[in-house]
Structures are given as structure tokens and as C-alpha cells.
Amino acid sequence: MPEYRKDRMYVYLAVLTICSTAGLQCWRTLFDNFSVNVVGLEGSHIGILQSVREIPGFLALCVTFVIMFIREHKLSSVSIIIMGAGVFATGFFPSFSGLVFTTIVMSFGFHYYETTNQSLTLQYFDKQTSPHVFSEQRSFAAAANIAAGVLIFLVAPFLSYKLIYALFGGSIMVVGVWALTRTPARKKMLPQRKQLVFKSKYWLFYFLTFMAGARRQIFMAFAVFLLVKKFGFSVQHIAVLFLINNVINFFLNPFIGKFIVRFGERKLLSIEYFSLIFIFLAYAFVDSRIVVGVLYVFDHIFFNFATGIKTYFQKIAHPKDIASSAAVGFTINHVAAVVLPALGGILWMIDYRIPFFAGAFFSLISLCLVQFIRTE
């Protein structure tokens, strides 16, 4: 076993990552059916709720101020408790206003944990180790997605939405309380700056982070919609694709960390953006259900390559800037979430291919600028 896996922070973040992923998977799996069949919402309500869900990510920079009053690893466990509370409460507020409230609570917990997780991983593990840690966390997340999906499939015929949400949310809160009693932090750690940090030398990190957010929104908002709208994929088809994605990600992610250590971030991200140009163009022109399903799987695989953006930042950043910059990066990543879904929806009405052309164009720009990465 590698030495870094014995680190208390490694175990601490691995456990909380599993909780965070399982909670989001439960919320997401049940959300559409719960909101339609129990709450009786329409499409306009769903759009508002999806936008509401992104607000805490946009406000992630506030983490910089919160850690003035609470240690960062404690904020991680508190965030998991808040997320669990949001999931737990979802079934008890079967109304549009109730879903707005519980969605915001759940999302604040999820996004603030993701921000602190990235920051703590970069602080506690060196430049040769952090790629492995990030990749293994993604493997744990894939396994948690599979386990949560299977569990929901098994209990759904017997339990109500309220009980399933309560089961998952309550379990997550219990683990969060347990984590709150742990002390994985080392005593001699470089203190982090407690103010927002914007530096011109981080411009490429900011740009790649924004583009990653734009790419994520095109994938989330339009790729699945294309599968359903144009190719008639059923819920079962999407579920099978989701299962395939997570199984592949579970086994693939450790190799991504090894690739970064051996070949560097520039080569990894170049492969991602070069491939995405053709994937987005193929979305626009393909007419085969099998081919578009394969594209969706490959598209999802390349999400994991975003680990290279985080490890690249670790190599160029001042160690004191990591916590603040992780928060700023999360906010930049979510700027696209505020604008692109609505704008892309309008463009879709003109021609469904336009959002995918935009994705290919974004990928081309990213491919050009990622060549400026210098970490040797």
C-alpha cells in the first residue's frame, strides 16, 4: 500500500467523498420522478430548480471567509452534514417552494465540500501524490454512484420517496457528525490566506476552469437531451449508459493519475480537448443511436481528465493561495452554469447543432491555450 493512503487526511476525504457522491446520486436519481409524480411540477419549475442548484457553486468564493472562523477540514464535515440535511428534508417538503429550499441546502453542502476537498488535497499531498489522490477519489465516487443506484433500484418498490431520501440523508449526516469528531489535520501546515486571491500569473488556470464549466454545462444540458429528444433513449437506456460510465471510471481513474505523474498535465489536457472537438462535432451530425451512445460514454470519460487542471494549479501556485484559489476557481467554473443553459436553449430552438458547434469551438480554444502549460 502506498504511504499516502495511510495518511489520516486521505481516509477522511475518501469517506466524505463517498458520502457526497452518494447523496447527490440519490437526490438526482429520485428528483425528476419525485418532482413530477409527487409535487406535480412543470418544465418551467424544473428549469428554475436547476438554476437554483448552481447558485451555491457560484458563491463558493465565500469559503475563503468561512475558514476565518472554522478550520477547513471541519468545514468539510459540516458541509457533508448540511448536504445530508438537504437530502433528508427533500421528501418532507413536497412543494415547489419546499424543493427550492431543500435544493439550496443540499447544494450548499455539496459545493462547499467539493471546494474544501480540492483545497485540502492540494495542501496535504505533494505534486507527485495529488494526481493519484484525486484520481482515486474519482474512483471512489464512481463506486458510490453504482452502489447508490443499485440500492435505490432495490428499495424503490418497497419504500416511499420520503423514506428513501431520509435513509440516504440520515446516513450521510451520521457520517458527517463522525467526521466532525476526527482530527486529520497536521499541526505544522502552512496557514492559508484568508482573503480572495486573484493573480495574473494564474490566468491560464482561471481560463481552463471557466472552459471546463462551459463544457460541463453543454454536456449536462444538451447531450442527454439529444439522446432522448432525437434518438428516443428511454430511462432504462440512460441508466445503462450511466452504469457503464461509472464502471469504466472506477477502473480508469487510477491510470489518469499515473499519466499525469509520468507525462504531465499538458499532454493529458491536450488529449481531452483534441478528442472533444470531434465528439462535439459528431453530436451535431451523427444519426446512429449506437454511435451517439458511444460518444456519450467517451464524453463522460474525458470529464475525469479535468484532474489535470487542479494538479497544474498546484504546480504554479504559492502554497498559501490554494484555499482561496480553490474557492475562486469553483465560482469561475459556475459562471458558465448561470449563462449557458438558457442561452444554449435559445440557440437549440434555432438549430439543435449550434450548442455542440460551440462546444467544439470552446475545445479548440482550450487546446490552443493549454499548450502554454509549463510545469517541467
Steps between C-alpha positions, in 0.01 A plus 500: 500500500638845409591713801256780411203264549595471867467875545204590723397777261489252212258274687300798628446647151434157345215433744347845453534476120302176503230670710488806276474292182239259638288788628502679166428175318197432720370854459550496123358150443174569681465870417317489166249236605446659842452851357255383231311215666484632857543878479338539157752744353520613138802554276529868594534404866772246422703761313482737797603225741800408284612864503445521877718192542795681338480813720707353788773401253506858375537615863781257581744790539332566837691196630800733527317702766342202678840343572586813699269360769524122457787273402480380144471127574221580747320694228522188283315289756248779574434525126426127485258536793325788321480301179357201686243727665394630159457147361324385819251790492415472128222247546342698785440814291300384195440843347679729258613740774600202714716360218662839446594507870628140526685528167690807619588329830617183327695695239678723751622191682610327180681797344672612820625147560631477143684830545664403829578150373696642207679745726593246769621245245733754341626615841561160658642301209805592296513553125589138430227364728199728444425363148466153650281628785265693271471205263430255781235734639329490160515119510336505843236736362428266208464205739268708723286588198465133408420393857246779550331425168473128576370565853234741374399248232457230767309704760289721271216243465463479877576846639351842438700792364494653846654191662769458233605864529497468880704177488774650285496846659499365854791265430702783347433724799616226739829462311537879494461515878758222533740696278444808714653311794813405302824699485679407177682833470873521559625752752774648283318613189558823313214739591277601210424859402159602632412736216411462135804456278502600132839495331587555137743209507203267560319617183527165322358316800207744510440460126514120499273488803243720326517290184458182705181648644374591153575151370325344800185703438483408130537135595249507786241721335508381140675164455241296694221715355628408152494129586140524617362756254656390174586135560217398734714357781284377788567535872635144495740582216635805684534294820701236315730766351543653845595161644750440220655842561550438870643151456751633247586798721558278801775308320632782279560779752812358670670490159422870447694586814795290380486668159523847658800400708681347204404726207363820656181703482561653156491165322198377698293812438609515136361149448175606666442817300613349169256213550216728610518697175402186309251381764304826493504512120384138491209584733391756239509267200466136610179310424577166664363414846793268568758759397342778706490267801872430458565874468316559828719243677822650363377850582446392860842333518674823404340677798757324715785670317406826674717374787788641295372856551515458878846346506629762254388772739680330789824520303476873423330632815647644815415247774317770699265572208352152465187531719399839366574408139303176528198703607552758225546220246171338599320830453659554159404146403137576582480831316423298187221319687313828540518601133543201270189285566260785425702633205557149365128425527420801281763393245366143510162630385671653194707189424576223749855472362607852604578416868720213382679722247564737791639211704738407217611864472560523877703178483713637214579817695584292810725271293696801374542667837579184696827493305610789726512261797855478627554281804835338423 
